């Protein structure tokens, strides 16, 4: 992605707010992916932009810990305070994580395209 597009995406608060609205709907004990949110919002190729939104969501009461990559990996964990906060938050919801990988990912995956 070019620098201009990146800067444009970073300032597109309207898209970010839509991402936050979807993320707030993820049920307790379930997870979704950056790509699933992007697809739901009609921007299937914008998973990375969803990731940027999650990285900037710390003061917005968004359950960003419930958004992972398409393989169930905790790729955004370094954006959380503390060493293992993302994993701890998921585990407090009953989600098992081993080596930064969500276990039983297929069964706890929440797809907004199917659920909303």
C-alpha positions in Angstrom: 0.0 0.0 0.0 1.4 3.4 -1.0 2.2 6.0 1.6 -0.5 8.4 0.3 -3.2 5.7 0.7 -1.9 4.8 4.1 -2.1 8.4 5.3 -5.6 8.7 3.8 -6.7 5.5 5.6 -5.3 6.7 8.9 -7.4 9.8 8.8 -10.6 8.1 7.6 -12.3 8.2 11.0 -15.6 7.4 9.4 -14.3 4.0 8.4 -12.6 3.5 11.7 -15.9 4.3 13.5 -17.7 1.7 11.4 -15.0 -0.9 12.3 -15.5 0.0 16.0 -19.3 -0.5 15.7 -18.9 -4.0 14.2 -16.2 -4.9 16.8 -18.5 -3.9 19.6 -21.0 -6.5 18.3 -18.6 -9.5 18.7 -20.1 -11.6 21.4 -18.3 -12.5 24.6 -16.3 -15.7 24.1 -16.1 -15.3 20.3 -13.6 -13.8 17.9 -13.5 -12.5 14.3 -10.8 -11.5 11.9 -9.7 -8.2 10.4 -10.7 -9.5 7.0 -14.2 -10.5 8.1 -14.9 -7.0 9.4 -13.4 -5.5 6.2 -15.6 -7.7 4.0 -18.7 -6.9 6.1 -18.0 -3.2 5.6 -17.7 -3.7 1.8 -14.0 -3.2 1.8 -12.8 -6.8 1.4 -9.2 -5.8 0.6 -8.9 -3.6 3.7 -8.0 -6.0 6.4 -4.9 -4.0 7.2 -7.0 -0.9 7.6 -9.2 -2.7 10.1 -6.0 -3.6 11.9 -5.0 0.1 12.0 -8.4 0.9 13.5 -7.9 -1.7 16.2 -4.5 -0.3 17.0 -6.1 3.1 17.6 -9.1 1.8 19.6 -7.6 1.8 23.1 -9.7 4.7 24.4 -12.9 3.8 22.5 -14.3 0.9 24.6 -13.8 -1.5 21.7 -13.1 -5.2 22.4 -10.1 -5.2 20.1 -8.8 -8.4 21.8 -11.6 -10.3 19.9 -10.1 -9.4 16.5 -7.4 -11.7 15.3 -5.9 -12.6 11.9 -7.5 -15.1 9.5 -5.7 -18.0 11.0 -6.6 -17.2 14.6 -3.2 -15.7 15.5 -2.9 -12.9 18.0 -1.0 -10.7 15.6 -2.2 -7.5 17.3 -1.0 -8.4 20.8 1.9 -6.0 20.9 -0.6 -3.1 20.8 -2.0 -4.1 24.2 -0.5 -2.9 27.5 1.4 -5.7 29.3 3.1 -8.7 27.9 0.1 -11.0 27.5 -2.9 -8.8 28.0 -4.7 -9.8 24.8 -4.3 -13.5 25.6 -5.4 -12.9 29.2 -8.5 -11.0 28.0 -9.4 -13.8 25.6 -8.8 -16.5 28.2 -11.0 -14.7 30.7 -13.8 -15.2 28.2 -13.1 -18.9 28.0 -11.1 -18.9 24.8 -8.0 -21.2 24.9 -4.8 -19.7 23.4 -1.6 -21.8 22.9 1.5 -20.2 21.4 -0.5 -17.1 20.3 -2.9 -19.3 18.4 -6.6 -19.5 19.2 -7.6 -23.1 19.7 -10.9 -24.4 18.2 -10.8 -21.3 16.0 -13.4 -22.5 13.5 -16.0 -23.1 16.2 -15.6 -19.7 18.0 -15.2 -17.7 14.9 -17.9 -15.0 14.6 -18.5 -13.9 11.0 -20.4 -10.6 10.8 -21.6 -11.5 7.3 -23.4 -14.5 8.7 -24.4 -13.2 12.1 -25.6 -9.6 11.3 
